[in-house]
Amino acid sequence: MTATTDGPTGAANLSAPTAGHPDRTTPAPDEVLAAARRAAERSVEHLLGRQDEQGWWKGDLATNVTMDAEDLLLRQFLGIQDPETTRAAALFIRGEQLGDGTWNTFYGGPGDLSATIEAYVALRLAGDRPDEPHMARAAGWIREQGGIAAARVFTRIWLALFGWWKWDDLPELPPELMFLPKWVPLNIYDFGCWARQTIVPLTIVSAKRPVRPAPFALDELHTDPARPSPPRKLAPAASWDGLFQRLDKGLHLYHKVAPRPLRRIAMNVAARWIIERQENDGCWGGIQPPAVYSVIALHLLGYDLDHPVMRAGLASLDRFAVWREDGARMVEACQSPVWDTCLATVALVDGGLRPDHPALVRAADWMLAEEITRPGDWSVRKPELAPGGWAFEFHNDNYPDIDDTAEVVLALRRVRHPDPARLEAAIERGVRWNLGMQSRNGAWGAFDADNTSSFPNRLPFCDFGEVIDPPSADVTGHVVEMLAVEGLARHPRTRRGVEWLLAEQEACGAWFGRWGVNYVYGTGSVVPALIAAGLPAAHPSIRRAVEWLESVQNDDGGWGEDLRSYTEEKWIGHGESTASQTAWALLALLAAGRRESRAVARGVGWLTGAQQADGSWDEPYFTGTGFPWDFSINYHLYRQVFPLTALGRYVYGDPFADRTGADRGA
């Protein structure tokens, strides 16, 4: 594949994908093994050097400039701007602009309309003039794409806060939604936890419809400033889209006649719900968007900025900021210390570090202290299930997740801890909780069980990203692998998970990746799980997966998959080689018994050749997924932990290969 450079950031714009063809030269096995061992040793030293003294690891979590733009808009709305933050945020936003004037949502990707609008408005708040060349290019491109009217709902909400868009021209989200019982469609628990935490505060914002004085006009971002919101034709009344569009019209009428006492009670219920879910560090769910909207909602209800809830919330937002050496300030959408720590622990043990190494014991102690032992929102659907899981972030007790819990158990199982009883008790609770969070179809979602209603996605309000949390192949694969390692390969719940995975395999032999990019991630998650659960390498599903992975290997020996694979079939399995995606492919091939194959030798060769002198790997491409296509993530630690895990298993083998597929009873 080839790439061209465009724009001041040097982001690569990939050409159309071509199938990978293995070259005719393969390094000698002894050379590959020796190089892999040296690379693993360097990687272990590098990773050990990045551990915090408390025991955790955390890499930066890069997304896109909407986080930074919305942070500046929030400060403008609350009247708490400060010159240093504004200057640093603007420096970062300018540095992410592409040559055509746009901002994208992932490295090498095309310009995104909503991201470009929000970045443009943020720079105007920072003092950039609309006649400056970089601003004029952005505004011209925005108009070509349909202007503000074509942006997503969330972007137009931010503009409505300052009168740059009319509230009447936005979908309605009434706070009376809080009164719907959990068995009624479109109750708040029909939404995925990330959407739920955002929608509840937005019901207050939607009801209040605040407008702060705009510091400037945005006529240059409309195709026709005299007619900024041209009418849109409704879908046929007999269609789902038409039905929900007409429902939204009815809700707009209700907004005008809603009984004030009822609305006040509904907003107070929403406020109580928000406050009850504020974490000890002041954040909400450990992620930035719910925190931003919760602060706005409570402020609109009269909470002073000096109120303890508001003070803690604003302080938590500052902790999402990463200050760079050049003085720029990047806002993380989330922080991933639990996820990074369990993956780093797995990588270090598999990479040859002894299980009782002090760094691993510190990591285990920190993870054990992060266990969540109280009910959260997940217990609305599982009220009888005892708690015992792990979240993704530093603080997120309301929303432990199934994926993290599975991987933490796999990590803890690798550590020789001085207090084995404490370790075993935590593992037992985590296994029990994960078993109990299985959905009715036999698979696992990320945060909730059976979060599969089709109605939330149909709301006109929900035009961006996933708003439900159905089971996925990657999470189910991780859970099945964990259960197999725990001796539960033949447990009825594990077998149902295996059956679901086999049924979900794509015709090409791959599995879809919900939380990582994309089919390489899904396949790299599922194949080791199926092998651990007792499927032989000769099983037709395993053979088809292996054939697919080998067919999409790049000419350079690595693997890569562009985010456009979520929307364009031609990109499936294709993209510039990356360290994390090459590692995922290798983990699947190694589990399937292909250690001596040419594909594995070339993949290991690519990893060892791409390693930097300090034992690390570089990876500008985004290989993490928040919402398929809509919201992409570059986990800066993925490029370190997954290559080390793959190299370690190539050199030393799977540490649990002799205990998977067994059964210790239900």
Buried (B, 14 or more C-beta within 10 A) or exposed (E): BEEEEBBEBEBBBBEEBEEBEBEEEBBEEEEBBBBBBBBBBBBBEBBBEBBEEEBBBBBBBBBBBBBBBBBBBBBBBBEEBEEEBBBBBBBBBBBBBBBBBBBBBBBBBEBBBBBBBBBBBBBBBBEBEBEEEBBBBBBEBBBEBEBBBBBBBBBBBBBBBBBBBBBEBBBBBBBBBBEBEEEEEBBBBBBBBBBBBBBBBBBBBBBBBBBEEBEEEBEBBBBEEEEBBEEEEEBEEEEEEEBBBEBBBEBBEBBEEBEEEEBBBBBBBBBEBBBEBBBEBBBBBBBBBBBBBBBBBBBBBEBEBEEEBBBBBBEBBEBBBBEEEEEBBBBBBBBBBBBBBBBBBBBBBBBBBEBEBEBBBBBBBBBBEBBBEEBBBBBEBBEEBEBBBBBBBBBBBBBBBBBBBBBBBBBBBBBBBEEEEEBEBBBEBBBBBBBBBBBEBBBBBBBBBBBBBEBBBBBBBBBBBBBBBBBBBBBBBBBBBBBBBBBBBBBEBBBBBBEBBBEBBBEBBBBBBBBBBBBBBBBBBBBBBBBBBBBEBEBEBBBBBBEBBBBBBBBBBBBBBBBBBBEBEEBBBBBBBBBBBBBBBBBBBBBBBBBEBBBBBBBBBBBBEBBEEEBBBEBBBBBBBBBBBBBBBBBBBBBBBBBBBBBBBBBBEBBBEEBBBBEEEE
